[in-house]
Amino acid sequence: MFGRPGDGRMLFLQMFDQSAPVRLTMSPWGAGQDDENHSYNPAWDFQYIVENAQAGQECVLRSRVVYKPFVNRDEVDRLDVQWARR
């Protein structure tokens, strides 16, 4: 999942790598109101779902977060491919 927070100059990208599903959710105003800019801050959340988990079973969630100046959409795709290939 990715977005361009604030004025859109930065990139927030979060990638996941595991076999169990991840449910992505976004609330358009979940992180509060920005009174100075008369806007709302979205909340980007995820849920890691492990079906039929057993007591004592180890569950692992692997994620990579990238926060950097936004270049273009092609860069987002390239970063995702790099993460998948490692």
C-alpha positions in Angstrom: 0.0 0.0 0.0 1.2 3.5 -0.6 0.2 7.1 -0.4 1.5 10.6 -0.5 0.9 12.2 2.8 0.7 15.9 3.6 1.4 18.1 0.5 2.1 15.0 -1.6 5.9 15.5 -1.9 6.7 12.4 0.2 6.0 8.8 -0.4 4.8 6.3 2.3 5.1 2.8 0.9 4.5 -0.4 3.0 5.0 -3.8 1.5 4.2 -7.2 3.1 5.8 -10.6 2.6 4.0 -13.6 4.1 1.7 -16.4 3.3 -1.3 -15.4 5.5 -3.5 -12.6 4.1 -3.1 -9.0 5.2 -6.3 -6.8 5.2 -5.6 -3.2 4.2 -7.9 -0.5 5.5 -8.0 3.2 5.3 -10.1 5.7 7.2 -10.2 9.1 5.4 -10.3 11.0 8.8 -9.1 8.3 11.2 -5.9 10.1 12.2 -7.6 13.4 13.1 -8.3 16.8 11.7 -5.7 19.2 10.4 -7.3 22.6 11.4 -4.5 24.6 9.8 -5.2 23.2 6.4 -8.9 22.6 6.9 -8.5 18.9 6.1 -8.5 15.5 7.6 -5.6 13.1 8.1 -6.2 9.5 6.8 -5.3 6.5 8.9 -3.7 3.7 7.0 -4.0 0.4 8.9 -3.6 -3.3 8.3 -4.7 -6.5 10.0 -2.6 -9.7 9.8 -5.0 -12.6 9.6 -3.9 -16.1 10.7 -6.7 -18.6 10.2 -6.8 -21.7 12.4 -3.9 -20.5 14.6 -2.8 -23.0 17.2 -1.5 -22.3 20.7 2.3 -22.2 20.5 2.4 -21.7 16.8 4.9 -19.0 15.6 3.4 -16.4 13.3 5.6 -14.0 11.4 4.7 -10.8 9.7 7.4 -9.3 7.5 7.0 -5.8 6.2 9.1 -3.1 4.6 8.3 0.6 5.0 9.8 3.3 2.6 9.4 6.9 3.4 11.1 9.2 1.0 10.5 12.0 -1.5 8.0 11.0 -4.1 9.5 10.6 -7.6 6.8 8.9 -9.7 4.5 5.9 -9.8 7.1 3.9 -11.8 9.5 4.1 -8.8 6.8 2.7 -6.5 6.4 -0.3 -8.8 10.2 -0.7 -9.0 10.6 -0.7 -5.2 7.8 -3.3 -4.9 9.6 -5.6 -7.5 12.9 -5.2 -5.6 11.2 -6.2 -2.3 9.6 -9.2 -3.9 12.9 -10.4 -5.5 15.1 -10.4 -2.3 
